[in-house]
């Protein structure tokens, strides 16, 4: 019995754990050639959609990931071999309503001989609560080579969470640049 039950419980536990790991849908496009390392200037499109402080934090996260890949971040656009433009889009929606965890069961039945009829009704106490707010955050990055103004790489990573963009953008940046430059023209699911 333990040979069957223990592996089954372990599998259920792993499935429960894996559903809580953040994941993103990541799409990347590039020129299918090596992208030489160099100085990169990270900026936001004009006009800046989020506040200047938010945009600065988002740009910093992307610059950190590029530095991990061997690129050198610079504050001077004129010194950079590449310009990375970063934008973040957000949307919100209400999640699924949550039913009360408590209910009262009313049941009964009657029978005669070998025939019986029964019924049961469950009534939730407290009704339903509105679902939690779900934030959809999308991080977009485009890298342009300044020498010829060619877009050498661009990517998009999108995830849903209850946290919102301030908490999600660092995770999205890490997932977006994993296995850089990544498969071109495909949308893949990347776990954090």
PyMOL commands that set and color helices and strands:
alter all, ss='L'
color gray80, all
select helices_A, chain A and resi 2-18+52-68+77-79+165-176
alter helices_A, ss='H'
color red, helices_A
select strands_A, chain A and resi 23-30+39-44+72-73+82-94+98-99+103-112+115-124+128-129+133-145+150-161+186-191
alter strands_A, ss='S'
color yellow, strands_A
deselect
rebuild
show_as cartoon
